[in-house]
Structures are given as structure tokens and as C-alpha cells.
Amino acid sequence: MKWEGLPEPFDKDFRYFLVVVWKHLQLPNPTPIQLDIAEYMQNGQKRRIIEAFRGVGKSWMAAAYTLWLLRNDPQKKIMVVSASKTRADDFAQFCLRLIREMPILQCLEPDREEQRSASNRFDVRPAIPDQSASVKSVGVFGQLTGSRADLILADDCEVPNTAWTVGMREKLMACVGEFNAILKPGGDILFLGTPQTEESIYNKLRLRGYDCRIWTSRYPKKPEKYGDALADVILKGCKEKQGMPTDPDRFSEMDLLEREASYGRSQFVLQFQLDTSLSDLQRFPLRLSDLVVMEVDDHAPEKIVWSQGAEYRIGDLPAVGFSGDYYHRPAFIHGEWLEFDGCVMFVDPSGKGMDETAYAIVAQLNGNLFVLEVGSFREGYTEPVLEGLAQAAKRQEVNLIILEDQFGQGMLQSLLQPYLRRIYPCTVEPARSNVQKERRIINALEPVMNQHRLIVNRSVIENDSKAKDEDSVETHLAYQLFHQLTHLTVDRNSLQHDDRLDALAGAVEYWNDSLAIDEEIAMRERDMELLDLEIAAYNGEIVGALDATILGIPLDELPQAETEEGWIELQGFENQSLGN
């Protein structure tokens, strides 16, 4: 197919072309936010950054922009750089797919006999033979040099695996610094992404002269925090629409609330509000007010409803968080009190110095997690410590003991086993993590607490507030679980002591898969089971149901029998007369 330039207005305005691509993909027309991003994508400065909230369609728009550039000028060379080679290759393959499917782009389809058409690089048909491919995809830590480009499109180079530690961010900055050696004179560098930390590389690039535009998921209440980077369409709506969704056709308020609960406040602020200037309240994401405090033993209610109302505030427990942060009791309790679905004990072995051997015992029911007991020892791996751990496991009837895999863990497990065999036989498993401790703890606890699914036994707080005789006030505070919880930040070594908090996070993390259980579904299933039993009793399928009801015996504990004789045999009465 012979190449001809795009007709007006498609050749001059990328937004018209974007509408065509969206229709081909059977997507709704681009939203005002997407069109605004597209306009900046085309007309922004030579070195520019697009920061937009997750799910807005940045990558698809970037693919459409790549094809629009090539459709207007087939001699352009574009390098796509992503956090991983796989993601970058997927981008290139998506472009090739559109070229083959859309009639307006088929003139760009590579000549397979004479041109490159691989998964990581391809030429467009009208392009003059050149060492550099029309489109080349590469991972940010891959081989960047060896090609030249008119446009370097850096799509989501900053992700957790490339930006969560200082070393990762330094390595990432060094790699993106290589872009200057690849770029042709007069070429463009376009970054697209969402910040992963408050020390995002996008902030550092702005200091190096990059122009930046930010599109948030909600109209910010304090737009001045973004400096001059906030997109005009967002800035104009801040006065009248503060806190409201900026793209309501695609992300309603309910959807954003669900995402905030799922991601946790701090990650939502970063990835949906693009706010890297976190306030003190956001820097300390774990709050006492998100907990539910009540007393449970080996049973718990099917459903617990949280409220932050002042009438549910608990005033007689020491709150060691920031001002205005208090514990709350449940607003409502629904359903029956049932046995837990399971109970685990996580042990954080002591390291060196004044570290504690801490443990946390957490049970699960209907997706809610119940903190039954938290304790600690400072005597190393002595007999009182080992016996104390075994007794705690016995006291709460745990199903599994998890030992954090660190220096000394293997020795602790070997030392603990004889005490468990004697006191409380129980399965022991190791746990290992290579994620920075502070981030791991926040990632485990914040989403659960935001959804108010972490219920704490009142006795846990009372015991946590009791000081050892030898401790000063400062030392006692540093060792308290709930002081550690409320004063943790993402900064490395942000706490002097974190052993109790680490143990709690480990136990909660174990149950994370169970949090998908919907409380309402679980209750309905339970009701249906009981209804089926009642119907079976009414039909005579469970003989003795009437007597069981009078005696208070649950129907699901009765033996199943289809006949009177079957019921008598099950009870061992076959040789007895009813008169005796």
C-alpha cells in the first residue's frame, strides 16, 4: 500500500487520530482528561513528563501517539523504554497489531522480506534503510546504546521493582541519564508514569529542566502542593469541585473509594493523586482510629461494623498515636458468634542489642482478622523464652507457627521444637522476605486497617501499655506495639524498635489471601446451610431434630439418618427398650 500523508485535521492534531484509534479498539470516546493528556503529549516541551493516575490509559495513548508520528513522518525513529523488557516489547507488539488491523495504518506494515519485524524492533514500510529501527523496545536496565532516536518514550520506568530503595533509584537515574547519548539533535524525551515513592525520579527530572504536567484522580484540595505542574484542566476545577473525581465517566467516587481502600491511603495518594509531598499524617499511614477494639476469646461475630463516631470512642485506653487518634469499639455486631477459621502465630526472633523476640497471634473469620495476643521477650533464646512461646501457642490454640527467616532463625526453630513437643505440638514454617522492612509492614497492615478488618483484643492493648520495671518512659514507649504502629514511616530505620510491629505484620500478611472473603456472602452461606438442615429435619431426614432443638444441640452436629431405626443405631440404643 502506497504511503500518503494523513488528511486534515488528522495530520495536525493528534486528538482526532486518537478518536479513530479508540473507535477501532471499541472504546468509548476519549474523555476530556484523556484529550488533555493527548494535547500535551503532542505540544509539550522537548523534555516533558506526563504524570497521570493509574488506569487513565497513558500507555495506550502513547502507542497511538507513536503511530501518529510515524504516519505523519515514516522516517522518524522511536525508542520505547519500560521497567522491563517484556513490558516494552508488549508496547511494540501492540503498535504492530494496530498497523495490521487499521486500514489507515496498513501502509506502514513492514516488508517482512526486506525489513525488520521482530517483537522488540520493527521498521515501517516507507522508511529508508537505517541502522536504527523505526520502533525499538528495550528494558530500562537493558542495552540502551547502539541506536539513535528522534523520540525516547519512557513508559512506566519507575515501578516498585526499580524505585523502592535508594540504590534502585540511583541506578534508575543513571540509566535514564543515558537517554542524552541516544537522542538525535532536536529530539524529544517523553516520560509517562505514576510516582512510586515520595522521592520519585520524576521530581529529580523536574530539577534537571523537564517540564511536567500532572492529572490527578480527584480535584486536589491543596493545588499549591503541586507547584506549577498541575494540568490547567485540573487546576480550573479545584475551586468548585475539590475532592470530586476528575474523570467521572471512567472513575466514579465509589470506584475511587474502593481503590483507596484496596491500595491504602499512602499508596493512593501517590498513585492516584500523584502527591509526593506527603503530609505528616500521610507519612505515618497507620492509625489507631482504623482499628476495632473489642474482647473475643475463641469465638467471634460473623460481621463487625466500624464507625469513627465520637460515641464509639474508647476513652479509658492509653492512645499513643498522634493528636486526635483514638481507639474505637464496634458500632454494630451482626450474626452469630462462630469459631475462628484458623489461627497463626508469627515470631520475630531477636537480632542483636536490645531487640526483642516478639510474637503476634492472629485469627481469621469471614475475612476479618483478630489480634488475640502480642508479647515479647528480651532474654534471647533462654528456657523461659522458649517455654513462653510454646505456652502462648497452646493458650490460643494456634494452627501454625511462622518464624521469620533471619540470622538465628534456624537455631531458634531447633531450640523451640522440644518445648512444642512437650507443651503443644504444632507445625512450624519459616517466612522470608527481601522487601524493605518498613514498606513490607505498611503494605501488609495499611489496606487491612483502612477497611477496618483488623480487630484487636482489648487485653492486647492493656498488656502492651504495661511497662517493665527497668524501663524508662522513653524506652517503654519505644517498645510499645501501638506506638510503633502509629510512628512507622516508609523511611528505612524510621523506628528504634519494631519487633512487635514486625510480628503483627507477619501474621496479618499470612492471612491476606483470606481477606477476599466477603462477609455478607459467608453469612448468607451459613444461613442457607442452617435452612437446609431445618428442611431436612422437617422432612424426617434428621431424626431427633426436635429433641436436639429443645436440648440446645446445633442441628449440624446431629448424625444423619433416614429412618427411625437408623437414628437408634447411631445412638447405640438398639438393644434397649424405650421403657428403660
Residue pairs with C-beta under 8 A, 6 or more apart in sequence:
1 106
1 107
1 109
1 125
2 107
3 74
3 107
3 108
3 125
3 126
4 107
5 11
5 72
6 17
6 68
6 71
6 72
6 104
9 16
10 16
10 17
10 20
11 72
13 42
14 38
14 39
14 41
14 42
14 64
14 65
14 68
15 30
15 35
15 38
15 39
15 42
17 64
17 68
17 71
18 30
18 34
18 35
18 38
18 61
18 64
18 65
18 68
19 29
19 30
20 102
20 104
21 64
21 67
21 98
21 102
22 28
22 29
22 30
23 29
24 98
24 101
24 102
25 60
28 249
30 38
31 247
31 249
31 250
32 233
32 247
33 52
33 56
33 215
33 233
33 246
33 247
34 56
34 57
34 61
34 247
36 215
36 231
36 232
36 233
37 50
37 52
37 56
37 58
37 61
37 213
37 215
37 231
38 61
38 65
40 48
40 50
40 213
40 231
41 50
41 61
41 62
41 65
41 190
42 65
44 50
44 190
44 211
44 213
45 210
45 211
46 186
46 187
46 188
46 189
47 188
47 189
47 209
47 210
47 211
48 188
48 189
48 190
48 191
48 210
48 211
48 212
48 213
49 190
49 191
49 192
49 193
49 202
49 205
49 206
49 210
49 211
49 212
49 213
50 58
50 190
50 191
50 192
50 193
50 213
50 215
51 193
51 194
51 195
51 202
51 212
51 213
51 214
51 215
51 229
51 274
52 58
52 192
52 194
52 214
52 215
52 274
53 194
53 215
53 216
53 217
53 251
53 271
53 272
53 273
53 274
54 194
54 271
54 272
55 250
55 251
56 215
56 247
56 250
58 155
58 156
58 192
58 193
59 91
59 155
59 156
59 192
60 94
62 91
62 153
62 155
62 190
62 192
63 91
63 94
63 95
63 98
64 98
65 153
66 78
66 80
66 95
66 135
66 151
66 153
67 95
67 98
67 99
67 105
67 108
69 76
69 78
69 151
70 76
70 78
70 108
70 124
70 134
70 135
71 104
71 105
71 108
74 108
74 124
74 125
74 126
74 127
74 134
75 126
75 127
75 128
76 134
76 150
76 151
77 130
77 132
77 133
77 134
77 136
77 147
77 148
77 149
77 150
77 151
77 184
78 134
78 135
78 136
78 149
78 150
78 151
78 152
78 153
79 135
79 136
79 137
79 138
79 144
79 147
79 149
79 151
79 152
79 153
79 182
80 88
80 91
80 92
80 135
80 136
80 137
80 138
80 153
80 155
81 88
81 137
81 138
81 139
81 140
81 144
81 152
81 153
81 154
81 155
81 157
81 176
81 179
82 88
82 91
82 137
82 139
82 140
82 154
82 155
82 156
82 157
83 139
83 140
83 156
83 157
83 158
83 159
83 161
83 162
84 139
84 161
85 120
85 137
85 138
85 139
85 142
86 139
87 139
87 155
87 156
88 120
88 137
88 138
88 139
88 155
89 119
89 120
89 137
91 137
91 155
92 119
92 120
92 121
92 122
92 135
92 136
92 137
93 119
95 122
95 135
96 110
96 117
96 122
98 105
99 105
99 106
99 108
99 109
99 124
100 106
100 109
107 125
107 126
108 124
108 125
108 126
109 124
109 125
110 116
110 117
110 122
110 123
110 124
110 125
111 123
111 125
115 122
115 123
115 125
115 127
116 122
116 123
116 133
117 123
119 137
120 136
120 137
120 138
121 133
121 135
121 136
121 137
122 133
122 134
122 135
123 133
123 134
124 134
124 135
127 134
131 147
131 148
132 147
132 148
132 149
133 147
136 147
136 149
138 144
140 154
140 157
140 162
140 172
140 175
140 176
141 162
141 171
141 175
144 175
144 178
144 179
144 182
145 178
145 181
145 182
147 182
148 182
148 183
148 184
149 182
149 183
149 184
149 187
150 183
150 184
150 186
150 187
150 188
151 187
151 188
151 189
151 190
152 179
152 182
152 183
152 187
152 188
152 189
152 190
153 190
153 192
154 176
154 179
154 189
154 190
154 191
154 192
154 193
155 192
155 193
156 192
156 193
156 194
157 172
157 176
157 191
157 193
157 201
158 172
158 193
158 194
158 195
158 196
158 200
158 201
158 202
159 196
160 196
161 168
162 168
162 169
162 171
162 172
163 169
163 172
163 196
163 197
163 200
163 201
164 196
164 197
164 435
164 436
164 439
165 436
166 492
169 197
169 199
169 201
172 201
173 201
173 204
176 201
176 205
179 189
183 189
189 210
191 202
191 205
191 210
193 202
194 270
194 271
194 274
195 202
195 203
195 270
195 271
195 274
195 276
196 270
196 271
197 270
197 276
197 490
198 270
198 276
198 277
198 278
198 490
199 276
200 276
202 210
202 212
203 276
205 212
206 212
206 229
212 229
213 229
213 230
213 231
214 226
214 229
214 230
214 231
214 234
214 274
215 231
215 233
215 234
215 246
215 274
216 230
216 234
216 246
216 272
216 273
216 274
216 275
217 245
217 246
217 247
217 251
217 256
217 272
217 273
218 243
218 244
218 245
218 246
218 256
218 272
218 273
219 234
219 237
219 238
219 241
219 242
219 243
219 244
219 246
220 226
220 230
220 234
220 238
220 242
220 273
220 275
221 238
221 242
221 243
223 230
223 234
223 235
223 238
225 275
225 277
226 274
226 275
233 246
234 246
237 244
237 246
244 253
245 251
245 252
245 253
245 256
256 272
259 268
259 272
260 268
260 272
260 450
261 447
261 450
261 451
262 447
263 271
263 272
263 447
264 285
264 442
264 443
264 446
264 447
264 450
265 282
265 285
265 446
265 450
266 278
266 282
266 283
266 285
266 442
266 446
266 490
267 446
269 275
269 278
269 282
270 276
270 278
275 282
280 322
281 322
283 489
283 490
284 322
284 486
284 487
284 488
284 489
285 442
285 446
285 488
286 442
286 445
286 446
286 449
286 485
286 486
286 488
287 321
287 322
287 325
287 449
287 486
288 319
288 320
288 321
288 325
288 326
288 327
288 482
288 485
288 486
289 308
289 321
289 325
289 326
289 327
289 328
290 449
290 450
290 452
290 454
291 327
291 328
291 449
291 452
291 454
291 455
291 456
292 304
292 306
292 328
292 329
292 330
292 452
292 454
292 455
292 456
293 314
293 317
293 327
293 328
293 329
293 455
293 456
293 457
293 458
293 461
294 304
294 329
294 330
294 455
294 457
294 458
295 457
295 458
295 459
296 370
296 372
296 455
296 457
298 339
298 340
298 397
299 337
299 338
299 339
299 340
300 337
300 338
300 340
300 363
300 365
300 368
300 370
300 455
301 333
301 334
301 335
301 336
301 337
301 338
302 334
302 335
302 336
302 337
302 338
302 365
302 366
302 519
302 522
302 523
302 526
303 333
303 334
303 335
303 366
303 368
303 519
303 520
303 523
304 330
304 332
304 333
304 334
304 368
304 455
305 330
305 331
305 332
305 333
305 334
306 328
306 330
306 331
306 452
307 328
307 330
307 331
308 328
309 331
312 328
312 329
312 330
312 331
313 326
313 327
313 328
314 326
314 327
314 328
314 329
315 326
317 327
317 458
317 461
317 462
317 465
318 461
318 465
319 325
319 326
319 327
319 482
320 465
320 477
320 480
320 482
320 483
320 486
321 482
321 483
321 485
321 486
322 486
325 486
327 461
334 523
335 523
335 526
336 526
338 365
338 526
339 365
340 363
340 364
340 365
340 370
341 363
341 364
341 365
341 366
341 514
342 363
342 364
342 399
342 400
342 511
343 361
343 362
343 363
343 364
343 372
343 396
343 397
343 398
343 399
344 361
344 362
344 363
344 398
344 399
344 400
344 401
344 402
344 507
344 510
344 511
345 359
345 360
345 361
345 389
345 392
345 393
345 396
345 398
345 400
345 401
345 402
345 507
346 359
346 360
346 361
346 362
346 401
346 402
346 404
346 431
346 503
346 504
346 506
346 507
346 510
347 357
347 358
347 359
347 389
347 401
347 402
347 403
347 404
347 412
347 503
348 356
348 357
348 358
348 359
348 404
348 499
348 500
348 502
348 503
348 506
349 357
349 381
349 403
349 404
349 406
349 408
349 409
349 412
350 356
350 357
350 377
350 378
350 380
350 381
350 408
350 499
351 406
351 407
351 408
354 378
354 497
355 497
355 499
356 376
356 377
356 378
356 479
356 497
356 499
356 500
357 376
357 377
357 378
357 380
357 381
357 385
357 389
357 412
357 499
358 374
358 375
358 376
358 377
358 499
358 500
358 502
358 503
359 373
359 374
359 375
359 376
359 389
359 392
359 503
360 371
360 373
360 374
360 500
360 503
360 504
360 506
360 507
361 371
361 372
361 373
361 374
361 392
361 393
361 396
361 398
361 507
362 369
362 370
362 371
362 372
362 504
362 507
362 508
362 510
362 511
363 369
363 370
363 372
363 396
364 370
364 511
364 514
366 517
366 519
366 522
366 523
367 453
367 514
367 515
367 516
367 517
367 518
367 519
367 522
368 453
368 454
368 455
368 519
369 448
369 453
369 454
369 455
369 508
369 511
369 515
370 455
370 456
370 457
371 454
371 455
371 456
371 457
371 460
371 504
371 507
372 396
372 457
372 460
373 392
373 395
373 396
373 457
373 459
373 460
374 460
374 463
374 464
374 481
374 500
374 503
374 504
375 388
375 392
375 463
376 479
376 499
376 500
377 384
377 385
377 388
377 389
379 385
381 408
381 411
381 412
381 415
386 415
386 416
386 419
387 419
387 423
389 401
389 416
389 419
390 416
390 419
390 420
390 422
390 423
390 424
391 423
391 424
393 401
393 420
393 423
393 424
393 426
394 423
394 424
398 426
399 426
399 427
400 426
400 427
400 428
400 429
400 510
401 416
401 420
401 426
401 427
401 428
401 429
402 428
402 429
402 430
402 431
402 506
402 507
402 510
403 409
403 412
403 413
403 416
403 428
403 429
403 430
403 431
404 430
404 431
404 432
404 502
404 503
404 506
405 430
405 431
405 432
409 430
413 428
413 430
416 428
417 428
420 426
420 428
431 506
431 510
433 440
435 443
436 492
437 492
437 498
437 502
438 488
438 489
438 490
438 491
438 492
438 493
438 494
438 495
438 498
439 490
440 505
440 509
441 488
441 498
441 501
441 502
441 505
442 488
442 490
444 505
444 506
444 508
444 509
444 512
445 454
445 485
445 504
445 505
445 508
448 454
448 508
448 512
448 515
451 515
453 515
454 508
460 481
461 482
464 480
464 481
464 482
464 500
465 480
467 473
467 476
468 476
471 479
477 483
478 484
478 495
478 496
478 497
479 497
479 500
480 500
481 500
481 501
481 504
484 495
484 497
484 498
484 500
484 501
485 501
485 504
487 494
487 495
488 494
488 495
488 498
488 501
495 501
529 556
530 555
530 556
533 542
533 555
533 556
534 555
536 542
536 545
537 545
537 546
537 555
540 562
541 560
541 561
541 562
542 555
542 558
542 560
542 561
543 561
543 563
543 564
543 566
543 567
544 558
544 567
544 571
545 555
545 558
548 554
548 555
548 557
548 558
549 555
559 567
559 570
559 571
561 567
561 569
561 570
568 574
